[in-house]
Amino acid sequence: MEILSWYINDNLIGFSATNKHHLDMLFLDPNYFGKGYGTLILRHLITNYHITTVDVNEQNTSAFNFYTNHGFEISSRDMKDGMNLPYPILHLSLK
């Protein structure tokens, strides 16, 4: 897993973790939502780390909409999360 920290000037705005071509996590400080930083980070990860898949909790509609607006689509769905809890997970793939 490769973990990256994302900064604007000297301010940490988020971090990401990738594993081969899978985006394991992308977290952005809520103060930076809606300002294009998430898009810049995702584009960088797609271009430079060849990210093609990401998993999203089905209840996280903001994350789901973010990824689908950037070209990802549902490839499969699990009824439980990785800890076997009843939180459906959507597996997304880049079109």
Secondary structure as a PSIPRED ss2 file (coil, helix, strand):
# PSIPRED VFORMAT (PSIPRED V4.0)

   1 M C   1.000  0.000  0.000
   2 E E   0.000  0.000  1.000
   3 I E   0.000  0.000  1.000
   4 L E   0.000  0.000  1.000
   5 S E   0.000  0.000  1.000
   6 W E   0.000  0.000  1.000
   7 Y E   0.000  0.000  1.000
   8 I E   0.000  0.000  1.000
   9 N C   1.000  0.000  0.000
  10 D C   1.000  0.000  0.000
  11 N E   0.000  0.000  1.000
  12 L E   0.000  0.000  1.000
  13 I E   0.000  0.000  1.000
  14 G E   0.000  0.000  1.000
  15 F E   0.000  0.000  1.000
  16 S E   0.000  0.000  1.000
  17 A E   0.000  0.000  1.000
  18 T E   0.000  0.000  1.000
  19 N E   0.000  0.000  1.000
  20 K C   1.000  0.000  0.000
  21 H C   1.000  0.000  0.000
  22 H E   0.000  0.000  1.000
  23 L E   0.000  0.000  1.000
  24 D E   0.000  0.000  1.000
  25 M E   0.000  0.000  1.000
  26 L E   0.000  0.000  1.000
  27 F E   0.000  0.000  1.000
  28 L E   0.000  0.000  1.000
  29 D C   1.000  0.000  0.000
  30 P H   0.000  1.000  0.000
  31 N H   0.000  1.000  0.000
  32 Y H   0.000  1.000  0.000
  33 F C   1.000  0.000  0.000
  34 G C   1.000  0.000  0.000
  35 K C   1.000  0.000  0.000
  36 G C   1.000  0.000  0.000
  37 Y H   0.000  1.000  0.000
  38 G H   0.000  1.000  0.000
  39 T H   0.000  1.000  0.000
  40 L H   0.000  1.000  0.000
  41 I H   0.000  1.000  0.000
  42 L H   0.000  1.000  0.000
  43 R H   0.000  1.000  0.000
  44 H H   0.000  1.000  0.000
  45 L H   0.000  1.000  0.000
  46 I H   0.000  1.000  0.000
  47 T H   0.000  1.000  0.000
  48 N H   0.000  1.000  0.000
  49 Y H   0.000  1.000  0.000
  50 H C   1.000  0.000  0.000
  51 I C   1.000  0.000  0.000
  52 T C   1.000  0.000  0.000
  53 T E   0.000  0.000  1.000
  54 V E   0.000  0.000  1.000
  55 D E   0.000  0.000  1.000
  56 V E   0.000  0.000  1.000
  57 N E   0.000  0.000  1.000
  58 E C   1.000  0.000  0.000
  59 Q C   1.000  0.000  0.000
  60 N C   1.000  0.000  0.000
  61 T H   0.000  1.000  0.000
  62 S H   0.000  1.000  0.000
  63 A H   0.000  1.000  0.000
  64 F H   0.000  1.000  0.000
  65 N H   0.000  1.000  0.000
  66 F H   0.000  1.000  0.000
  67 Y H   0.000  1.000  0.000
  68 T H   0.000  1.000  0.000
  69 N H   0.000  1.000  0.000
  70 H C   1.000  0.000  0.000
  71 G C   1.000  0.000  0.000
  72 F E   0.000  0.000  1.000
  73 E E   0.000  0.000  1.000
  74 I E   0.000  0.000  1.000
  75 S E   0.000  0.000  1.000
  76 S E   0.000  0.000  1.000
  77 R E   0.000  0.000  1.000
  78 D E   0.000  0.000  1.000
  79 M C   1.000  0.000  0.000
  80 K C   1.000  0.000  0.000
  81 D C   1.000  0.000  0.000
  82 G C   1.000  0.000  0.000
  83 M C   1.000  0.000  0.000
  84 N C   1.000  0.000  0.000
  85 L C   1.000  0.000  0.000
  86 P C   1.000  0.000  0.000
  87 Y C   1.000  0.000  0.000
  88 P C   1.000  0.000  0.000
  89 I E   0.000  0.000  1.000
  90 L E   0.000  0.000  1.000
  91 H E   0.000  0.000  1.000
  92 L E   0.000  0.000  1.000
  93 S E   0.000  0.000  1.000
  94 L E   0.000  0.000  1.000
  95 K C   1.000  0.000  0.000
